[in-house]
Amino acid sequence: EIGLAPSIPVFGHLPYVMGEGNKKLSKRDPESNLFHHRAAGMIPEGLVNYLALLGWSIGPDRDVFSIDEMVAAFDVTDVNPNPARFDHKKAEAINVDHIRLLAPDDFRSRLLPYLTEFVSDPATPEQLEVLTKAAPLVQERMQLLGEAPAMLGFLFTADADLVVEDDALASLKGDTATVLTASIAALEGVQDWTTESIEGALRATLIDELGLKPRVAFGPLRVAVSGRRISPPLFESMEILGKESTLTRLRALAAR
């Protein structure tokens, strides 16, 4: 007996995806490798959302949507037959939106695979506590989860092992020694080690008494604490590090 279908299947064709120089994306191009995007820190929700936009639209003036929304709205007849170009910046912008939408606990958990250089497997309770406090500080600042080591690594590094990067040192302006000496004295007197108390003590000393501009006042502290020119919010980072580590790092940079 010959099996016959009751109807003729309907075939659809998705558009080509173009890479750099408007050439058809090859399997040898990094953009076509899902593991490449995962290693960089794209999350599935962001990448699927972006890929769906290559030749299709969920509606006018709307680029961000969930996978469930895409499934409900997708119809192959709406696909544009013209080739689409893989745009890194657009893909990362979509990814940013989806990172922002993650629940805090979910976001924290997704950071762990990118922090293996700093966090044990499984993470210790102390490491999880630090990450729970630090994750909200970077969720609104991160484009790719792969940025986690650079943003958060200093919080999991022993004081003696912290590397102060050359570009961070080169960014310092003004009398760094005076700023650090005054900051150490101000922070030594802080008993209630909270973000508010830390900020209040430093602003009173550096801004009100010494008359420094915030960038000049807080730049050396950021470099001393994180070893980097750019870091999560300074006072919150100091609270997470604790008084002893914060003062140790400020003294270390002051002694250079």
PEQUIJO-V659895 format. One line per field, one symbol per residue. ss: DSSP state (a for helix, b for strand, c for the rest). phi: phi as a letter, one per 30 degrees, with the letter a starting at -180 (. if undefined). psi: psi as a letter, one per 40 degrees, with the letter a starting at -180 (. if undefined). A space follows every 10 residues. Layout:
ss: ???
phi: ???
psi: ???
This chain:
ss: cccccccccc ccccccbbca aacbccccca aacaaaaaaa cccaaaaaaa aacccccccc ccccccaaaa aaaccaaacc cccbbccaaa aaaaaaaaaa accaaaaaaa aaaacccccc ccccaaaaaa aaaaaaaacc ccccaaaaaa aaaaaaccaa accccaaaaa cccccaaaaa aaaaaaaacc ccccaaaaaa aaaaaaaaac cccaaaaaaa aaaaaacccc cccaaaaaaa acaaaaaaaa aaaacc
phi: .cdbddbdec cbbdddcccd ihcedcddde ddcddddddd jdcedddded ddddjbbdld hbccaddddd edcdbddddd ddeccdcedd dddddedddd dddedddedd dedccddccd bdddeddddd ddddeddcdd cccbdddeed dceddccded cdcddddddd ddbidddddd dddddddddd ccdbeddddd dddddddddd iddedddced dddddcibdb adeddddddd djdddedddd dddddd
psi: hhhhieihih iihiiihiai efihhieehd dehddddddd eiiddddddd ddegeiheih fhdhiidddd ddehhdeehh eiiihhhddd dddddddddd eiidddddde ddeefdddhi hiiidddddd dddddddede ehdideeddd deddeehidd ehhhiddddd ehiagddddd ddddddddeh dggidddddd ddddddddde fiiddddedd dddddeeidh iihddddddd didddddddd dddde.
